[in-house]
Amino acid sequence: MYVSSPHSCHRERALLAISAGKSVLVEKPMALSVAEANEILAAPGLAGVTVMEAMKTRFLPRTDVVRQLLHSDVLGDIEVLLADFGRRVMHIPQLTDPVARGRGTP
């Protein structure tokens, strides 16, 4: 099952599908908090299904190249890693404002 509902509904709908014995692909973000994500990630083991966040970058060739570089030790010990979306997102309320994500109070 593919969960692509508003972010504030991901936890509820993913857990419903898992409890119904369905494997689940959850649109990003998988959850609104670490606690919610941990709850979703713990559920499949009990139900014998699979759950995964819909993050296409995991399957892009460049991701595999980076993984290979990290495992080869050609880069040495990694001390700092900086990552971003590659574009500004602070103007997108669903990404920065808990109220816009359906959490919190105005």
C-alpha positions as CSV (number, residue, x, y, z in Angstrom):
1,M,0.0,0.0,0.0
2,Y,1.2,3.5,-0.8
3,V,0.5,6.1,1.9
4,S,0.5,9.6,0.2
5,S,-2.0,11.3,2.5
6,P,-1.2,14.6,4.3
7,H,1.9,14.3,6.5
8,S,-0.2,14.5,9.7
9,C,-2.0,11.2,8.6
10,H,1.0,9.1,7.7
11,R,1.4,7.4,11.1
12,E,-2.3,6.5,11.4
13,R,-2.7,5.2,7.9
14,A,0.6,3.3,7.8
15,L,-0.2,1.5,11.1
16,L,-3.7,0.6,9.7
17,A,-2.3,-0.9,6.6
18,I,0.4,-2.8,8.5
19,S,-2.1,-4.2,11.0
20,A,-4.2,-5.4,7.9
21,G,-1.1,-7.3,6.8
22,K,-0.1,-5.0,4.0
23,S,3.4,-3.9,3.1
24,V,3.6,-0.1,3.1
25,L,5.5,2.5,1.1
26,V,5.1,5.8,3.0
27,E,5.6,9.1,1.2
28,K,8.2,11.3,2.9
29,P,8.3,12.3,5.6
30,M,7.4,9.0,7.0
31,A,6.4,10.6,10.3
32,L,6.3,13.9,12.0
33,S,8.6,12.9,14.9
34,V,11.2,10.3,15.7
35,A,8.7,8.6,18.1
36,E,6.1,8.2,15.3
37,A,8.7,6.9,12.9
38,N,10.0,4.4,15.5
39,E,6.4,3.2,16.0
40,I,5.8,2.7,12.3
41,L,9.2,1.0,11.9
42,A,8.5,-1.4,14.8
43,A,5.1,-2.5,13.5
44,P,6.1,-4.5,10.4
45,G,8.1,-7.0,12.4
46,L,5.1,-7.9,14.4
47,A,2.9,-8.2,11.3
48,G,5.5,-9.9,9.0
49,V,5.3,-7.2,6.3
50,T,7.7,-4.5,5.0
51,V,7.6,-0.8,5.5
52,M,9.7,1.8,3.7
53,E,9.9,5.5,3.2
54,A,9.3,6.6,-0.5
55,M,12.7,8.2,-1.0
56,K,13.8,7.8,-4.6
57,T,17.3,9.1,-4.0
58,R,18.1,5.8,-2.2
59,F,17.9,4.1,-5.6
60,L,19.7,6.6,-7.8
61,P,23.1,5.5,-9.2
62,R,24.9,8.3,-7.5
63,T,23.7,7.0,-4.1
64,D,25.3,3.7,-4.8
65,V,28.6,5.4,-5.9
66,V,28.7,7.3,-2.6
67,R,28.0,4.1,-0.7
68,Q,30.8,2.3,-2.4
69,L,33.2,5.2,-1.7
70,L,32.3,5.2,2.0
71,H,32.8,1.4,2.3
72,S,36.1,1.5,0.3
73,D,37.8,3.8,2.8
74,V,39.2,5.9,-0.1
75,L,37.8,9.0,1.6
76,G,39.3,8.2,5.0
77,D,37.5,8.9,8.2
78,I,34.5,11.1,7.7
79,E,34.3,13.7,10.4
80,V,31.6,16.1,9.1
81,L,28.8,15.7,6.6
82,L,26.6,18.5,5.4
83,A,23.5,17.9,3.3
84,D,20.6,19.9,2.0
85,F,17.8,19.8,-0.5
86,G,19.9,21.8,-2.9
87,R,17.3,24.5,-2.8
88,R,15.8,26.9,-0.3
89,V,12.8,25.4,1.5
90,M,12.2,27.8,4.3
91,H,9.3,29.4,2.4
92,I,7.4,26.1,2.3
93,P,5.2,26.0,5.4
94,Q,4.6,22.3,5.3
95,L,8.3,21.7,5.7
96,T,9.0,24.3,8.4
97,D,5.7,25.1,10.3
98,P,4.2,22.5,12.7
99,V,0.8,24.1,12.3
100,A,0.9,23.8,8.6
101,R,1.8,20.1,8.9
102,G,-1.3,19.6,11.1
103,R,0.6,19.6,14.3
104,G,0.8,22.2,17.1
105,T,-1.4,25.1,17.8
106,P,-1.4,28.5,16.2
